[in-house]
Amino acid sequence: MSLIKETYEVEGMSCASCAGSVESMLSSLNGIKSAQVNYANSSVIVVFDDKKISHQEMEKSIDEIGYKLNTNQKNKDISEIEELEKTRLSKAKQKAIYSIVFTIPVFIISMFYHHMPHGNWIMLAFSMPVIFLFGRNFYIIALKQAKHLSANMDTLVALGTGSAFIISLFNTFFPSYLNSRGIQPHVYYEAATVIISLILLGKYLEEKAKSKTSGSIRKLMGLKVKAATVVREGKEITLSIDDVVLGDIIVIRPGEKIPVDGRIIDGFTAVDESMITGEPIPVEKAVNDKVIGSTINKNGSFKMIAEKVGKDTLLSQIIELVKNAQGSKAPVQKLADKIASVFVPVVLLIASLSAFAWYFIGPEPSSTHAFVTFITVLIIACPCALGLATPTALMVGIGKGAENGILIKNAESLEKARQINVIVIDKTGTITKGKPEVTEIIWLKSKTEQRTILEEILAIEKKSEHPLAESIVNYLKDYSITNPRVTEFESKTGRGVTAKINDASYIIGNYKLITDSGIEIEKEQSYFTGFGLTAQTHVFVARNNNLIALILISDQIKSNSKKAIQELQQMNLKVHMLTGDNAATAEAISKESGVDFYQAELLPGDKLNYIKNLQKQGLKVAMVGDGINDSPALAQADIGMAMGQGTDIAIESADITLVKGDLEKITSAIKLSVLTLKTIKQNLFWAFIYNIITIPIAAGILYPVNGFLLNPMIAGGAMAFSSVSVVLNSLRLKRKSI
């Protein structure tokens, strides 16, 4: 049996339980081994046997439960994907805005001018587009959920708003019916329209958040090189990247991106591989060295042979890792949906039982009382406060986070924050500054003219294009006074530079350049014990064939990193450090920063697997990173935290962004997450406490005791009061300290 694994787009999912429905339906079909829905980017990964099931059968099964499966959406250009995303987001925005526009006059008339002539008819006219146009999906999905004997938030919305609209419609057309029976014929158009508008607004904000999540994949796709200069039949021609094949000879010039993975066959250069390794110092490459697609060639020309193209390149593999990591996050069903799945059947049962009781054993007019009681129970169960519970707490929590330099993307991260017990931190740009700096100049000879020498080194390094030269120039910039004239400047590829200033000849470069120039280095060994075994890069300076100085360059640890790591450890969190850098550097940084564990020389897939292994041990993991190479791990972690100065792709793969790249904000982010989730749960309590108390009263439980029967208008008031309680409780979050 040959299985095929494909990713398809799913349209129409409006909640986490929708994802579960799609997953369950596909998994139940003969010929499908597994189906995994990624609600974040509205897609599903299906593993199936194409001999047993066709695309048409899959599409039909999903259509039956109210969603649309697109099996012909493969290989779209990034511009097409972005256009579809914009269209979907635009539709959600328009629905929310138009619904609010039509709701405002209904709300104003209901609250302040409900006695105006023809007020009910005017409200009906404005309510109909909201109910039948902008909010129709709630009723469609609720019906399809009912067919499969299930319920979610949409069911609750449809029941509450539908019953409010139906009784309002009846009382608008036949006000005399209830009047003649001594019951005031109230209308509840504002309840129905306000609820739908608020929830549509929430769905738009959710769609916007989902768009940002899938944006990380789109931006990764955007990194791919679109064309390459290929040598064919002795001529250089420019081809689309899709036309490059294995074995092609490709010409790469300074400043160009390397189009595919391969091996250098002619030339020498330095390549910025920070996209993959996260390390800021470019890597020198010579003949037979491997080069990676989409990394940047810095200062040399070379020829390479294509060894991996298309889906086999490392960047394509990173894209798949991010997709799979996002999809592997089990969709956390929203608390509101969980409550709705139990609450809806209970409300329907109570409403039905009370109606039957009034009809068969109640006083006259029994049929009227049965109808009013049934509607009152449904109205009081209407989820206005439920619709506000999560978004109001999130808005306040997100606002407070933003004030403190913490951006929170979604509610899932809030739900999991309390359970985190391991923090995994990328080294470069997270614990360290992410930029090479001169840390020290060690003088090997006692010289009175040190200032003159430094000025001459600065003049020489200004002419160099090597990436390390920039850090030396920045360090010595204050010595630029006389600007001495540099002559006989020569760049020694992969080793350093030589030059003359006046009568002094200079050799500035690595260990190999110095020894190849015949300069004795061993007798100066005491000045740099452990050479090559520290987290430093060494640049040697020789003047007139005498070794006079050693310049140490490294990626410095941030001033507050050690304190931040200690704070996390005081919260009983284990701190792990991951890096693509060498083991010696990793060991030095781990000791200086005080992390519990570290791993070095890791590629993006290795970091992702490290997170997976921790999760397999039953640990809840937060990943903190800033680079493209961190994005798969950020997506896989239970909570991904991106440094604000990092790449857009890292930020969009993460759940939380630390705006100023301050590690100390991790503890604040966890505290804020816990407080916000606590507020959401409190809100859900307030959203239902009035319902729990008043539903039995609405059903008529007090009537046999004191003859009291809850008026539908009072039911609407209780619903409104619960909404006010939710908003006030959310605002309390502002005063909490993090």
C-alpha positions, 0 to 999 in steps of 0.5 A: 500500500502506497500512502500519499501525504498532502496538505489541503485548505479548509474553508468555513471553520469558525471555532476549534470544535469545527477543526475537530469535526473536520478531523473526525469526518476525514479520519472515519473515511475508508482509505484515510490513515490520518487527518490532522487539522491546523486551525491556525492556518485553516488547513489539514494534513491528510495521509491517504491511499489514493487507490481507495479514496478520491479527492471528490469523496473527501470534498463531499464528506466535508461539504456534508458537515458544512465546510469546504475542502479544497484539494486542488490548492497545491503549488500556489504562488506566494502572491496568490496565497496572500491575495486569498488571505487578504480576501478572507480577512477583508470579508470578515472585516466587512461583515463585522463593520456592516453588522455594527453599522446596522446595529447602532440605530437598533441599540439607540432606539431600544435604549432611548426611544423605545416609545417612538412611533413605528420604533419596532418596525424601524428596528425590524428593518435594521435587524433583518440584514444583521440576522439574515445576511451578516449572521446567517452562518451562525444558523447554518452551522448550528443546524449542521451541528444539530444534524450530527447531534453536537453543539458549540458556541454557534449553536448557543448564539443561534438559539439565543439570538434566534429566539429573541428575534422570533418573539420580537417579530411576533410581538411586532406583527401581533402585539395585541396577542400578548396585550389581550392576555395581560402580558406586555409585548416587548421586543429584543431586536437589540439583544439579537443584533448586538450579540451577533455584531460583537461575536462577528467582531471577535471572529474578525480579530481571530481571523486577523491573528490566524492570518499572522500565524500563517504569515510566517510560512508565507514569509519563509516562502518569500525568502526563496530565490526566484532566479539563478545564473546557470552555466549551460553549453559554456554560456551563462544564462538566467533561469527561473529557480524552478528550472534549475536541476541537479548538477547545474553549475551556478555562478554566484556574485558578491551580495547575491543570495545562493539559490539552491543547496550545493557545493563550491567548485571554484572560488572563495567567499564568506557566506552569511548563514545567520538565517540557518545557524543564527550566528552573526559572523559570516562563514568562510567557504572554499572549494568543496565546502557546502553552501545553503540556498537563500543564505547570502554571499558576502564578498567573493564570486564563486561557482557551485554545483546544485546538489539539492533543488525544489523541496529538497533544499534546507529552506523548503525543509524548514518551511515543512517543519514550521507547517508540521509544528503548527499543525501538530499543536493539538487544537485547544478547544475553547472553554466557551465551546466546552461549556456550550456543548453541555450548556446548550442541551441543558438549556433546551431541556429546561426550556422544553420541560417548562413549556410542557409543564405550563401547557399541560398543568399551568393556569390559563392561558396555558399555551401563552404561558408555555410559549413565553416561558420557553422564549424567556429561558432561551433569551436569558441563556443568550451568550452576550456575556459569554461572547464578551468573556474572552475578548474583553479580558484579552483586550485588557491583558494585551493592552497591559502587556503592550504597555510593558513591552509584551505582545500576546497573540492568542488565548492558547498561550494563556491557557498553557502558560501556568503549566510551563516547566522548561524554558529553552532559549536560543543563544545568539541575539537572545542571551547574547547581543547577536552582533560581533564586538571587539572585547579587548586588545591585548598588547604583546609588546610594550609600546609608547606609540599605541595610539598611533598604531591603533589609528593605523589599524583603523585606517587599514581595516576601513579598506577591508570588506571582511565582516570582522573589519566592521567590528574593529572599525566601530571599536576604533572609530574615536582614533580617526584623527590624522587618517594616515595614507594606506599603501600596498593594501592587499586582501588575503582571501580567508586569512586577513590583510597586509598593508603599509603606512609610511615605513611600517608594514602590517599583517592583520589576520588569523593564525594561519596568515601570521604563521604563513608569513614566517612570524614566530607566534609560539613565544607569545603563547602565554598571552593567549593561553587556550587559544582557539578554545574560548568563545572569542575570535582572534585577530593577530596584528604584526608590525614590521614582522613582529607580533604586537597585539591580539584583538579579541572579538565575540558576541557579548552576553546582554547585561541583564541575561544572567539576572533574567535566567536567575529569575526564571530559575527562582520560579522553579523553571529549568533553563536550556540554551540552544545554539548553532555555534561551536561547543567551545563558545556554547560552554563559555556562554552557558557558564557566564549566563548560568543556564542549567543545560546547553546544546551546541552546533544545532540546525533548525531541525535539531532545535525542533527535535530537542523541543519534541524530546522534552515534550515526550518526557511530559514537560511543557516547554516555552521556546525563546528565539529571534531568528528564522532558524528558530521558527520551527522550534517556536512553532513546536513549543507549547509557547513560543516567545520571540525577541522583538528585534528578531526576524518577522518570521520568528515573531509570527511563528511565536505566541508571545513577542518580547518587544525590546528583546528583554529576557526579564520580560519572560517572567512578566509574560508568564505572570500576565498570561496566568492573570489573564486566563484567571480573568477569563475564567472569572468572566465565564463564571459571571457570564453564567451565574445570572443564567444559572440563578434566573433560568429556573426562575424563567421556567416558573419555579417561583410561580407556585410559591408566590405567583411570580413569573419572570418577564422576558424584559427582566430576562434581557436585563439580567443578561445585560447585567452579566455583560456589565459584570464581565467588562468591569471584571476585565478592567480589574486586570489593569490594576494587577502588577506583573 
